[in-house]
Amino acid sequence: QVQLVESGGGLVQAGDSLRLSCAASGRTFSSYAMGWFRQAPGKEREFVAAISGSGGNIDYAGALKGRFTISRDNAKNTVYLQMNSLKPEDTAVYYCASGPNLATLGGDFGSWGQGTQVTVSS
């Protein structure tokens, strides 16, 4: 089981940028696809972005493409989510997850971090 720890969340103003990090344990990080999901208060968890083990394939939620960028550094066992031009509606707890294949459904990811809060004020 992969252990995942997110960091980088915080309180920012609309229009600001933020970069989230997710550090993974284990020596086989590059064999896992990684994903970012978010859950706002009173809403269901939603897919944000995912990246394959090699980093060669990436998928984004359509509404976020262009503002959010997912990347990974396999040498550091870390996946990142760069978020630009943040909006109040981006306020949520952001979770990273790992799974065997690139996917967009939460059920396809087996390990999850504890989440990091992102709050965007207007």
Salt bridges, closest charged atoms under 4 A:
GLU46 OE2 - ARG38 NE 2.48
ASP90 OD1 - ARG38 NH1 2.91
ASP90 OD2 - ARG67 NH1 2.79
